[in-house]
Amino acid sequence: MSAVFNQVIQNIEELSSDERALVAHCLISSLESKHDDNVDEAWGELAQKRFLELKSGSIKSTSWDKIKKEVIS
């Protein structure tokens, strides 16, 4: 292991829980692949479409309790 890794591991307990959470977030974020702006746009369009469908009554919503029961069953 690198000296930097060993130093982080040896000193991790000296960090506050907020600091450890930030380190964890940074590590996980560094593993993620490039962000695709088209994905955000596509999700936004889909969310708008679903909202309009719900508002117009062309589709009906399902309660979270019902969904949980179906998944657990």
N, CA, C and O atoms as CSV, one atom per row, in Angstrom:
chain,resi,resn,atom,element,x,y,z
A,1,MET,N,N,0.833,-1.185,0.000
A,1,MET,CA,C,0.000,0.000,0.000
A,1,MET,C,C,0.875,1.244,0.000
A,1,MET,O,O,2.021,1.223,0.448
A,2,SER,N,N,0.302,2.333,-0.516
A,2,SER,CA,C,1.070,3.581,-0.583
A,2,SER,C,C,1.181,4.217,0.798
A,2,SER,O,O,0.408,3.912,1.706
A,3,ALA,N,N,2.154,5.103,0.933
A,3,ALA,CA,C,2.344,5.820,2.189
A,3,ALA,C,C,1.142,6.700,2.500
A,3,ALA,O,O,0.766,6.850,3.662
A,4,VAL,N,N,0.539,7.281,1.468
A,4,VAL,CA,C,-0.635,8.138,1.668
A,4,VAL,C,C,-1.791,7.315,2.217
A,4,VAL,O,O,-2.469,7.740,3.153
A,5,PHE,N,N,-2.019,6.134,1.636
A,5,PHE,CA,C,-3.087,5.256,2.120
A,5,PHE,C,C,-2.851,4.893,3.579
A,5,PHE,O,O,-3.768,4.983,4.395
A,6,ASN,N,N,-1.638,4.485,3.912
A,6,ASN,CA,C,-1.324,4.107,5.293
A,6,ASN,C,C,-1.537,5.270,6.248
A,6,ASN,O,O,-2.016,5.081,7.366
A,7,GLN,N,N,-1.182,6.470,5.810
A,7,GLN,CA,C,-1.358,7.652,6.655
A,7,GLN,C,C,-2.844,7.925,6.899
A,7,GLN,O,O,-3.241,8.234,8.023
A,8,VAL,N,N,-3.656,7.815,5.864
A,8,VAL,CA,C,-5.098,8.040,6.007
A,8,VAL,C,C,-5.691,7.016,6.971
A,8,VAL,O,O,-6.448,7.372,7.874
A,9,ILE,N,N,-5.346,5.749,6.777
A,9,ILE,CA,C,-5.895,4.693,7.629
A,9,ILE,C,C,-5.464,4.884,9.082
A,9,ILE,O,O,-6.264,4.697,9.998
A,10,GLN,N,N,-4.221,5.250,9.291
A,10,GLN,CA,C,-3.719,5.422,10.657
A,10,GLN,C,C,-4.365,6.611,11.368
A,10,GLN,O,O,-4.486,6.617,12.593
A,11,ASN,N,N,-4.780,7.619,10.592
A,11,ASN,CA,C,-5.325,8.839,11.201
A,11,ASN,C,C,-6.835,8.973,11.077
A,11,ASN,O,O,-7.393,9.995,11.476
A,12,ILE,N,N,-7.504,7.969,10.537
A,12,ILE,CA,C,-8.942,8.078,10.262
A,12,ILE,C,C,-9.752,8.325,11.537
A,12,ILE,O,O,-10.762,9.028,11.497
A,13,GLU,N,N,-9.327,7.763,12.649
A,13,GLU,CA,C,-10.077,7.920,13.896
A,13,GLU,C,C,-9.993,9.332,14.451
A,13,GLU,O,O,-10.801,9.717,15.296
A,14,GLU,N,N,-9.024,10.104,13.983
A,14,GLU,CA,C,-8.886,11.485,14.450
A,14,GLU,C,C,-9.882,12.416,13.767
A,14,GLU,O,O,-10.085,13.544,14.216
A,15,LEU,N,N,-10.503,11.952,12.690
A,15,LEU,CA,C,-11.476,12.766,11.964
A,15,LEU,C,C,-12.832,12.689,12.650
A,15,LEU,O,O,-13.181,11.675,13.254
A,16,SER,N,N,-13.584,13.764,12.551
A,16,SER,CA,C,-14.956,13.751,13.069
A,16,SER,C,C,-15.806,12.866,12.159
A,16,SER,O,O,-15.369,12.502,11.067
A,17,SER,N,N,-16.994,12.523,12.590
A,17,SER,CA,C,-17.868,11.697,11.756
A,17,SER,C,C,-18.234,12.434,10.470
A,17,SER,O,O,-18.357,11.811,9.415
A,18,ASP,N,N,-18.410,13.753,10.549
A,18,ASP,CA,C,-18.689,14.533,9.337
A,18,ASP,C,C,-17.517,14.487,8.369
A,18,ASP,O,O,-17.708,14.369,7.158
A,19,GLU,N,N,-16.315,14.580,8.898
A,19,GLU,CA,C,-15.124,14.524,8.042
A,19,GLU,C,C,-14.965,13.138,7.416
A,19,GLU,O,O,-14.617,13.027,6.240
A,20,ARG,N,N,-15.214,12.092,8.184
A,20,ARG,CA,C,-15.140,10.727,7.628
A,20,ARG,C,C,-16.188,10.531,6.552
A,20,ARG,O,O,-15.922,9.890,5.535
A,21,ALA,N,N,-17.382,11.077,6.764
A,21,ALA,CA,C,-18.435,10.974,5.753
A,21,ALA,C,C,-18.015,11.691,4.477
A,21,ALA,O,O,-18.273,11.203,3.376
A,22,LEU,N,N,-17.377,12.836,4.616
A,22,LEU,CA,C,-16.909,13.576,3.444
A,22,LEU,C,C,-15.814,12.806,2.714
A,22,LEU,O,O,-15.795,12.769,1.484
A,23,VAL,N,N,-14.908,12.197,3.460
A,23,VAL,CA,C,-13.869,11.365,2.838
A,23,VAL,C,C,-14.517,10.217,2.075
A,23,VAL,O,O,-14.133,9.932,0.941
A,24,ALA,N,N,-15.492,9.558,2.686
A,24,ALA,CA,C,-16.184,8.448,2.021
A,24,ALA,C,C,-16.870,8.921,0.750
A,24,ALA,O,O,-16.798,8.260,-0.286
A,25,HIS,N,N,-17.531,10.056,0.832
A,25,HIS,CA,C,-18.203,10.616,-0.345
A,25,HIS,C,C,-17.197,10.905,-1.460
A,25,HIS,O,O,-17.440,10.582,-2.622
A,26,CYS,N,N,-16.084,11.504,-1.104
A,26,CYS,CA,C,-15.060,11.820,-2.110
A,26,CYS,C,C,-14.501,10.553,-2.745
A,26,CYS,O,O,-14.273,10.511,-3.953
A,27,LEU,N,N,-14.282,9.530,-1.940
A,27,LEU,CA,C,-13.765,8.270,-2.481
A,27,LEU,C,C,-14.765,7.636,-3.448
A,27,LEU,O,O,-14.396,7.200,-4.539
A,28,ILE,N,N,-16.012,7.590,-3.043
A,28,ILE,CA,C,-17.040,6.989,-3.902
A,28,ILE,C,C,-17.211,7.803,-5.171
A,28,ILE,O,O,-17.328,7.245,-6.262
A,29,SER,N,N,-17.225,9.123,-5.030
A,29,SER,CA,C,-17.372,9.986,-6.212
A,29,SER,C,C,-16.223,9.798,-7.189
A,29,SER,O,O,-16.411,9.891,-8.402
A,30,SER,N,N,-15.037,9.536,-6.662
A,30,SER,CA,C,-13.877,9.366,-7.540
A,30,SER,C,C,-13.971,8.078,-8.353
A,30,SER,O,O,-13.275,7.941,-9.359
A,31,LEU,N,N,-14.810,7.137,-7.944
A,31,LEU,CA,C,-14.974,5.886,-8.665
A,31,LEU,C,C,-16.013,5.975,-9.773
A,31,LEU,O,O,-16.038,5.134,-10.672
A,32,GLU,N,N,-16.857,6.972,-9.715
A,32,GLU,CA,C,-17.935,7.103,-10.688
A,32,GLU,C,C,-17.391,7.503,-12.045
A,32,GLU,O,O,-16.405,8.233,-12.149
A,33,SER,N,N,-18.047,7.016,-13.075
A,33,SER,CA,C,-17.627,7.357,-14.431
A,33,SER,C,C,-18.095,8.761,-14.790
A,33,SER,O,O,-18.766,9.423,-13.999
A,34,LYS,N,N,-17.738,9.205,-15.979
A,34,LYS,CA,C,-18.100,10.549,-16.416
A,34,LYS,C,C,-19.613,10.755,-16.349
A,34,LYS,O,O,-20.395,9.838,-16.602
A,35,HIS,N,N,-19.996,11.965,-16.008
A,35,HIS,CA,C,-21.405,12.336,-15.917
A,35,HIS,C,C,-21.931,12.667,-17.309
A,35,HIS,O,O,-21.306,13.422,-18.054
A,36,ASP,N,N,-23.070,12.105,-17.650
A,36,ASP,CA,C,-23.679,12.349,-18.953
A,36,ASP,C,C,-24.839,13.327,-18.776
A,36,ASP,O,O,-25.865,12.976,-18.193
A,37,ASP,N,N,-24.678,14.549,-19.276
A,37,ASP,CA,C,-25.720,15.567,-19.140
A,37,ASP,C,C,-27.017,15.153,-19.819
A,37,ASP,O,O,-28.091,15.593,-19.409
A,38,ASN,N,N,-26.939,14.316,-20.848
A,38,ASN,CA,C,-28.142,13.864,-21.539
A,38,ASN,C,C,-29.036,13.025,-20.637
A,38,ASN,O,O,-30.254,13.002,-20.813
A,39,VAL,N,N,-28.433,12.334,-19.671
A,39,VAL,CA,C,-29.218,11.520,-18.742
A,39,VAL,C,C,-30.114,12.419,-17.892
A,39,VAL,O,O,-31.296,12.129,-17.708
A,40,ASP,N,N,-29.551,13.508,-17.376
A,40,ASP,CA,C,-30.349,14.431,-16.560
A,40,ASP,C,C,-31.492,15.024,-17.378
A,40,ASP,O,O,-32.612,15.163,-16.888
A,41,GLU,N,N,-31.200,15.366,-18.610
A,41,GLU,CA,C,-32.231,15.931,-19.480
A,41,GLU,C,C,-33.332,14.907,-19.751
A,41,GLU,O,O,-34.515,15.246,-19.721
A,42,ALA,N,N,-32.951,13.666,-20.015
A,42,ALA,CA,C,-33.932,12.613,-20.286
A,42,ALA,C,C,-34.805,12.352,-19.055
A,42,ALA,O,O,-36.020,12.196,-19.179
A,43,TRP,N,N,-34.182,12.302,-17.858
A,43,TRP,CA,C,-34.966,12.102,-16.637
A,43,TRP,C,C,-35.918,13.266,-16.408
A,43,TRP,O,O,-37.055,13.060,-15.981
A,44,GLY,N,N,-35.469,14.481,-16.684
A,44,GLY,CA,C,-36.331,15.646,-16.530
A,44,GLY,C,C,-37.534,15.589,-17.459
A,44,GLY,O,O,-38.654,15.906,-17.060
A,45,GLU,N,N,-37.293,15.183,-18.701
A,45,GLU,CA,C,-38.394,15.055,-19.661
A,45,GLU,C,C,-39.378,13.973,-19.230
A,45,GLU,O,O,-40.591,14.156,-19.329
A,46,LEU,N,N,-38.852,12.844,-18.752
A,46,LEU,CA,C,-39.722,11.766,-18.295
A,46,LEU,C,C,-40.542,12.198,-17.078
A,46,LEU,O,O,-41.732,11.898,-16.986
A,47,ALA,N,N,-39.900,12.902,-16.149
A,47,ALA,CA,C,-40.617,13.376,-14.959
A,47,ALA,C,C,-41.733,14.340,-15.351
A,47,ALA,O,O,-42.836,14.265,-14.809
A,48,GLN,N,N,-41.457,15.232,-16.276
A,48,GLN,CA,C,-42.477,16.180,-16.749
A,48,GLN,C,C,-43.632,15.441,-17.407
A,48,GLN,O,O,-44.795,15.767,-17.169
A,49,LYS,N,N,-43.316,14.443,-18.237
A,49,LYS,CA,C,-44.348,13.649,-18.911
A,49,LYS,C,C,-45.233,12.930,-17.899
A,49,LYS,O,O,-46.459,12.952,-18.007
A,50,ARG,N,N,-44.600,12.290,-16.911
A,50,ARG,CA,C,-45.369,11.566,-15.884
A,50,ARG,C,C,-46.234,12.525,-15.071
A,50,ARG,O,O,-47.379,12.209,-14.747
A,51,PHE,N,N,-45.694,13.689,-14.742
A,51,PHE,CA,C,-46.463,14.682,-13.992
A,51,PHE,C,C,-47.712,15.091,-14.769
A,51,PHE,O,O,-48.808,15.145,-14.211
A,52,LEU,N,N,-47.544,15.378,-16.052
A,52,LEU,CA,C,-48.685,15.791,-16.871
A,52,LEU,C,C,-49.704,14.669,-17.002
A,52,LEU,O,O,-50.907,14.928,-17.020
A,53,GLU,N,N,-49.238,13.420,-17.096
A,53,GLU,CA,C,-50.160,12.279,-17.161
A,53,GLU,C,C,-50.959,12.152,-15.873
A,53,GLU,O,O,-52.165,11.909,-15.908
A,54,LEU,N,N,-50.284,12.317,-14.730
A,54,LEU,CA,C,-50.984,12.260,-13.443
A,54,LEU,C,C,-51.984,13.404,-13.312
A,54,LEU,O,O,-53.119,13.208,-12.876
A,55,LYS,N,N,-51.548,14.592,-13.693
A,55,LYS,CA,C,-52.402,15.775,-13.581
A,55,LYS,C,C,-53.643,15.652,-14.459
A,55,LYS,O,O,-54.732,16.058,-14.055
A,56,SER,N,N,-53.482,15.095,-15.657
A,56,SER,CA,C,-54.616,14.974,-16.576
A,56,SER,C,C,-55.537,13.814,-16.216
A,56,SER,O,O,-56.675,13.751,-16.681
A,57,GLY,N,N,-55.042,12.892,-15.385
A,57,GLY,CA,C,-55.849,11.731,-15.013
A,57,GLY,C,C,-55.729,10.569,-15.978
A,57,GLY,O,O,-56.444,9.576,-15.842
A,58,SER,N,N,-54.831,10.678,-16.958
A,58,SER,CA,C,-54.687,9.581,-17.916
A,58,SER,C,C,-54.002,8.363,-17.290
A,58,SER,O,O,-54.101,7.256,-17.818
A,59,ILE,N,N,-53.314,8.564,-16.178
A,59,ILE,CA,C,-52.771,7.442,-15.408
A,59,ILE,C,C,-53.098,7.693,-13.945
A,59,ILE,O,O,-53.360,8.827,-13.542
A,60,LYS,N,N,-53.082,6.628,-13.154
A,60,LYS,CA,C,-53.382,6.748,-11.732
A,60,LYS,C,C,-52.134,6.405,-10.930
A,60,LYS,O,O,-51.329,5.564,-11.331
A,61,SER,N,N,-51.991,7.065,-9.807
A,61,SER,CA,C,-50.834,6.814,-8.946
A,61,SER,C,C,-51.075,5.582,-8.076
A,61,SER,O,O,-52.203,5.111,-7.933
A,62,THR,N,N,-49.996,5.078,-7.507
A,62,THR,CA,C,-50.046,3.952,-6.587
A,62,THR,C,C,-49.392,4.391,-5.290
A,62,THR,O,O,-48.346,5.039,-5.315
A,63,SER,N,N,-49.982,4.054,-4.175
A,63,SER,CA,C,-49.429,4.466,-2.883
A,63,SER,C,C,-48.135,3.702,-2.596
A,63,SER,O,O,-47.940,2.581,-3.067
A,64,TRP,N,N,-47.268,4.328,-1.821
A,64,TRP,CA,C,-46.013,3.701,-1.432
A,64,TRP,C,C,-46.284,2.444,-0.613
A,64,TRP,O,O,-45.567,1.454,-0.756
A,65,ASP,N,N,-47.314,2.465,0.251
A,65,ASP,CA,C,-47.656,1.274,1.042
A,65,ASP,C,C,-48.024,0.099,0.140
A,65,ASP,O,O,-47.621,-1.033,0.406
A,66,LYS,N,N,-48.774,0.353,-0.907
A,66,LYS,CA,C,-49.153,-0.709,-1.845
A,66,LYS,C,C,-47.919,-1.278,-2.560
A,66,LYS,O,O,-47.789,-2.492,-2.722
A,67,ILE,N,N,-47.033,-0.399,-2.975
A,67,ILE,CA,C,-45.808,-0.840,-3.654
A,67,ILE,C,C,-44.976,-1.707,-2.722
A,67,ILE,O,O,-44.494,-2.764,-3.129
A,68,LYS,N,N,-44.801,-1.268,-1.460
A,68,LYS,CA,C,-44.021,-2.041,-0.497
A,68,LYS,C,C,-44.625,-3.424,-0.286
A,68,LYS,O,O,-43.900,-4.418,-0.235
A,69,LYS,N,N,-45.952,-3.493,-0.164
A,69,LYS,CA,C,-46.621,-4.781,0.034
A,69,LYS,C,C,-46.391,-5.704,-1.151
A,69,LYS,O,O,-46.169,-6.902,-0.969
A,70,GLU,N,N,-46.441,-5.161,-2.366
A,70,GLU,CA,C,-46.232,-5.983,-3.560
A,70,GLU,C,C,-44.797,-6.477,-3.649
A,70,GLU,O,O,-44.557,-7.606,-4.077
A,71,VAL,N,N,-43.850,-5.657,-3.253
A,71,VAL,CA,C,-42.443,-6.060,-3.321
A,71,VAL,C,C,-42.146,-7.118,-2.280
A,71,VAL,O,O,-41.409,-8.067,-2.547
A,72,ILE,N,N,-42.716,-6.962,-1.092
A,72,ILE,CA,C,-42.453,-7.898,0.010
A,72,ILE,C,C,-43.138,-9.233,-0.226
A,72,ILE,O,O,-42.631,-10.271,0.197
A,73,SER,N,N,-44.284,-9.219,-0.896
A,73,SER,CA,C,-45.040,-10.461,-1.112
A,73,SER,C,C,-44.350,-11.402,-2.053
A,73,SER,O,O,-44.865,-12.485,-2.330
